[in-house]
Amino acid sequence: MPHIQTGNAQPGIVSLLFYKKSTGKALSTLAQTVLRGPSPLTSGEREMIAAYVSWLNQCEFCHKSHAASAVCQFTNGDSLIETYRKDNNISGFSPRMQALLVIASQVQQSGRHVTDEAVAKAKAEGVTDEMLHDAVLVAAAFCMYNRYVDGLKTPLPEKHEEYADMGKRLSTSGYKYPNAIIRWIIRRMEKKKMQQASQG
């Protein structure tokens, strides 16, 4: 059971975004900015960093939803994700991406764990200051998102297949906060689904 009653049946962070508009809108804007805003890193690369950090934090909802989005945008994303899930092996990524994932993993432990050596190696692989900035920001932001989602024990999707659909939506539509009409439609659909379930 979730730790709070959000008044909606959405899974993961979506439940919390709908629960409190002021924070929901701010968190959606942050996600849109760090994952889809201007950056020398592609959206797929940033999604992969978000997925990897979420996996290290054992946040199932964030990991699977952002991994699904990364798969839609990252060449061979599915096989790369399966490899790091299996034995934390990131050797299949490009040298530049490996260097960024190492730094992301250090951020996941603590900002103070980021080493001069890891930064120097990343820069030797062509990582610019802006790339490094954006990678650290994504990693730090997802530590916060992961703790928010799991700290309130938000529900997981009813079916695993829902993550693939989520990934497709995120990779195309992004993270903009839904307007009042969309939220109303979603709540109406939820209510109808709950009524159908109770009837039979």
C-alpha positions in Angstrom: 0.0 0.0 0.0 1.2 3.5 -0.8 2.2 5.6 2.2 -0.3 8.4 1.3 -3.6 8.4 -0.5 -3.2 10.4 -3.7 -6.8 10.1 -4.9 -5.8 8.7 -8.3 -4.7 5.3 -9.6 -1.8 6.3 -11.7 1.5 4.4 -11.2 4.8 5.7 -9.9 5.6 9.4 -9.9 2.6 10.1 -12.1 0.4 9.5 -9.1 2.4 12.1 -7.1 2.4 14.6 -10.0 -1.4 14.5 -10.1 -1.7 14.6 -6.3 -0.1 18.0 -5.8 -0.2 20.4 -8.8 2.3 22.9 -7.5 5.1 20.4 -7.0 3.9 18.2 -9.9 4.2 21.0 -12.4 7.7 22.0 -11.1 9.0 18.4 -11.2 7.6 17.9 -14.7 9.3 21.0 -15.9 12.6 19.9 -14.3 12.4 16.5 -16.0 11.5 18.2 -19.4 14.5 20.5 -19.0 17.1 18.0 -18.0 16.0 15.2 -20.3 14.6 17.0 -23.3 16.0 20.6 -23.1 19.0 21.9 -25.1 22.1 19.8 -24.5 25.1 18.4 -26.3 23.9 15.0 -25.0 21.1 13.4 -26.9 17.8 12.8 -25.2 18.5 9.1 -25.5 21.9 9.4 -23.7 20.2 11.4 -20.9 17.4 8.8 -20.6 20.1 6.1 -20.4 21.8 8.0 -17.6 18.5 8.4 -15.8 17.7 4.7 -16.2 21.2 3.6 -15.0 21.1 5.7 -11.9 17.6 4.5 -11.1 18.7 0.9 -11.5 21.6 1.6 -9.1 19.1 3.1 -6.7 16.9 0.0 -7.1 13.9 2.2 -8.1 11.9 -0.1 -10.2 9.4 2.4 -11.6 11.9 5.0 -12.6 14.4 2.5 -14.0 11.9 0.6 -16.1 10.0 3.6 -17.5 13.2 5.5 -18.4 14.9 2.4 -19.7 11.9 1.9 -22.0 12.2 5.5 -23.2 16.0 5.0 -23.8 15.3 1.9 -25.8 13.2 4.0 -28.2 16.0 6.5 -28.7 19.3 4.6 -28.1 20.9 2.3 -30.7 21.0 -1.3 -29.2 19.5 0.2 -26.0 17.6 -3.0 -25.0 20.7 -5.2 -25.2 22.9 -2.7 -23.4 20.3 -2.4 -20.6 20.1 -6.1 -20.2 23.9 -6.4 -19.9 24.2 -3.9 -17.1 21.1 -5.4 -15.3 22.8 -8.8 -15.4 26.3 -8.0 -14.1 26.7 -4.2 -14.1 28.7 -4.4 -17.3 28.7 -1.2 -19.3 31.5 -2.2 -21.7 29.1 -2.3 -24.6 28.6 1.4 -24.5 30.8 3.8 -26.4 33.9 4.9 -24.4 32.4 8.4 -24.0 29.1 7.0 -22.7 31.0 4.6 -20.4 32.9 7.5 -18.9 29.6 9.4 -18.3 28.0 6.3 -16.7 30.9 5.9 -14.3 30.5 9.5 -13.2 26.8 9.1 -12.9 27.4 6.0 -10.7 29.7 8.2 -8.5 27.0 10.9 -8.2 24.6 8.1 -7.2 26.8 7.4 -4.2 27.4 11.0 -3.3 28.5 14.1 -5.1 31.8 13.9 -3.3 32.5 10.5 -4.8 33.1 12.1 -8.2 36.8 11.8 -8.8 39.3 13.9 -10.7 40.4 10.7 -12.4 36.9 9.9 -13.7 36.5 13.5 -15.0 39.9 13.5 -16.7 39.0 10.1 -18.4 35.7 11.5 -19.5 37.3 14.6 -21.0 39.9 12.4 -22.7 37.0 10.7 -24.4 35.6 14.0 -25.7 33.3 14.9 -22.9 32.9 18.7 -22.8 32.2 20.8 -19.7 28.6 21.1 -20.7 28.2 17.4 -21.3 29.7 16.8 -17.8 27.4 19.4 -16.3 24.3 17.8 -17.9 25.2 14.3 -17.0 25.8 15.1 -13.3 22.6 17.1 -13.2 20.6 14.2 -14.7 22.2 11.8 -12.2 21.6 14.1 -9.2 18.0 14.8 -10.3 17.2 11.1 -10.6 18.5 10.3 -7.2 15.9 12.8 -6.0 13.1 11.4 -8.2 13.9 7.9 -7.1 13.7 8.7 -3.4 10.5 10.7 -4.0 8.9 7.7 -5.8 10.0 5.0 -3.4 9.9 7.2 -0.3 6.1 7.4 -0.7 5.8 3.8 -1.9 4.0 4.6 -5.1 2.3 1.8 -6.9 3.8 0.0 -9.9 1.9 -0.6 -13.2 -0.5 -3.5 -13.1 1.2 -5.1 -16.1 4.9 -5.1 -17.1 3.9 -4.4 -20.7 2.8 -0.9 -19.6 6.4 0.2 -19.4 6.9 -0.2 -23.1 3.9 2.1 -23.8 5.2 4.5 -21.2 8.6 4.6 -22.9 7.1 5.4 -26.3 5.0 8.2 -24.8 8.0 9.7 -23.0 10.3 9.5 -26.0 7.9 11.4 -28.2 5.8 13.6 -25.9 8.3 14.3 -23.1 7.5 15.4 -19.6 5.3 18.5 -19.9 2.7 18.7 -17.2 -0.7 17.7 -18.6 -3.3 20.5 -18.7 -6.5 20.5 -16.7 -8.5 18.9 -19.5 -6.1 16.0 -19.9 -6.0 15.4 -16.2 -9.8 15.4 -16.1 -10.0 12.9 -18.9 -7.5 10.6 -17.2 -9.4 10.8 -14.0 -12.7 10.0 -15.8 -11.1 7.0 -17.4 -9.8 5.8 -14.1 -13.2 6.1 -12.5 -14.8 4.1 -15.4 -12.1 1.5 -15.1 -12.7 1.1 -11.4 -16.5 0.9 -11.9 -16.0 -1.9 -14.5 -13.7 -3.8 -12.2 -16.1 -3.6 -9.3 -18.9 -4.9 -11.5 -17.2 -7.8 -12.6 
